[in-house]
Amino acid sequence: MNETRLLELRWAAKEMFYHGFDNYMKYAFPKDELNPIQCDGRGSDKKNPNNIEINDVLGDYSLTLVDSLDTFVVLRDKEKFEKAVRQVIDYVSFNVDSKVQVFESNIRGLGGLLSAHLFATDSRFGFTIDWYKNELLELALDLGERLLIAFQNSKTGLPFPRVNLKYGIPRSETHETCTAGAGTLILEFGVLSRLTNDSRFENAARGSLFGLWNRRTDLDLVGNVIDIQTGHWIHTASSTGAGIDSFFEYLLKAYVLFGESEYLEVFKQAYSAILRHIRDESGYLYRNVNIFNGGIMSFWVDSLSAYFPGLQVLAGDLESAIKSHFLYYNIWRKYHALPERFNYQLKNVEIGSYPLRPEFIESTYFLYRATRDPFYLQVGEMVLQDLEKYTRVKCGYASIRNVLTKAVDERMESFALSETFKYLYLLFDTNNPFNKLDDNFVFTTEAHIFPLSHEYLKPPSVSRRKSQVIDNSVCQVYEPRKNLVNSVSARPDADFAKELVGYEEYTIPLVEVRIDQIGRSERLPSNQGISPGQILEIRDPAVKEFWIKQQTYNLIILRVHGTCKDDYKEYLAAAATFGPKVMKELPISKLAQIISSPFGCNDFSAAEQEIIHDQIIMLKRGGCTFVEKVIHAQKAGVRAVIIVSDENYLFQPAPPSENDAAMVQIPCALITQESGMELERRLSLITIEETQRGQLNSNGSYRTHIVPAIHASLLPERVEVPTLIINEGEKDVRLTINGHVIHNIRLNVEGNESQI
């Protein structure tokens, strides 16, 4: 990548930050967050105190401003840094009646204040402020005192997960906290103690960190959730992802920042256990395993775990970092974002949201700094372009609600400004001072920079010196594998990660096609036809008018319920172009599948009709038309029909003719093959259970007409797909041929080429 392109990307990343921050200050400040679509602000949810998704984070203290302070230092914008510091001093108070999560307030609020204070007072960086009188440190001390209350009345020394900033620990507060929540305090609390000469904060955080480690199992694994009063593990899954992630991060970074080898010794033990029990044999996957026996507990990875390759770089394990990064890189390429959860066994999305998280970008940045491989600059360029394309809105950047549809949510969390755009800028600003700083500084888990000068480091005590293991380890020098092209992307094993996530790359053949006004093919080459999902190039101006008509894509949600009230999983389905629309949530009913009639192409028997009456039925694609399937189900009294595709993309089921469609009176929708396989697997488990306790037929076999007892409902979701009208040039499009979506089209109309 040449210098001109690097400069363009650097300025683009900087502009992204200011697009978000300036609009926050214009429309949302002094509230905590910007609503980037409505262009207003939000604070804590006082009407619903149990809304922890909002209230854990938003404490009514201008969170986004506080969290963004040191990004100005990275951007080398002293004027706006000084202005932001003044605004924090003038407006921010922590004497507010807000119940917040200790973890979030520590990494975002306390970390932001401490980092800005260090830069405002340390002349090494050129950001000292003449009029500054340690006001940010005073605010940090005030916040630290309020968070320190979380350790009161704890029998184990582990903190309560939440405190009310004004009134302390609520009487009803839970005793359960995640490992990351209790183990991600030592950097912020330690720096606060060093700067104020008050050891209470560091001692509490240190005791909590090592208290968690002392409760590890014989496999040297820690669990996800622990009871702070009993010290017993509540959730016994161990991983590198959500709930545990920054516990490992802070062990290593505490050693880097404070130079105390106890942290390194524990990290080495913990990391060794990760490689033995959590990493799979391929070296690409880090799984969720049981802390007592190492057995696999689930088959997904989450987006938070994408930080781990960056931590492996810091630990000096470059080969492992390169491999683990490849996994997230290919997930991103597959969806143009990183879903919250990805099932690597089924190769599909489990939780489809992407709230602008920085972890994948963070690891990309650290890998580039370690290898200088231009591949990672190209990865960053890909991420930047996708964020611009899918998340930029009028007043900022919006979280993606569903990576499959790219529908967005009304939220821009503060970490987008404190981490996501900061790491992007640092990646492209190769000569940034922080990319050359050779000192004991760290990026916290919120990407706040702590450059702690040596005057604040403590010499080890005599007893500690005797117990310490001398560390002579040196990080390995990166040497690319000997290929024709010495880049990570050219490694022979690079394609393996693509297979793990089911990512496929396509080439686009030239196919001359003419489309009539209702989307039917008028003319094709004699040796070629169009099949659903085929990738092709269209060169016909006549397609423009039809294209404009295809601006929306009707979707509904199939919600499958578990045993608990809020336990459910949602599957995206494409609504048929015929039959009634799902305008509101249908009542919950059973989702059934006929074992003896999987395609539903014949009338159902009386016994089958009795069982599936007023239920949702799941049928396989094929054997007859979509309308015929629905008509047969309709005769049996079925409430709705879900059709499982034999492909892994969505399209709207269409009727052979309008006359056929007129007879349909119940909803129909199509789900992908992957979603269908997952549902069939869940249904098959219930079949076994029901068969074992079912009634016998006269021939001694069990009655198993259907797969019973999974409860489901249908919900409407009409997603406006971004559309690009040729010569108007703003958005993407979908083109439908014979009712099928044709993906990845390169269209040339009147000499202007665009690609979907």
Disulfide bonds with the S-S distance in Angstrom:
Cys39-Cys395 1.91
Cys601-Cys624 2.17
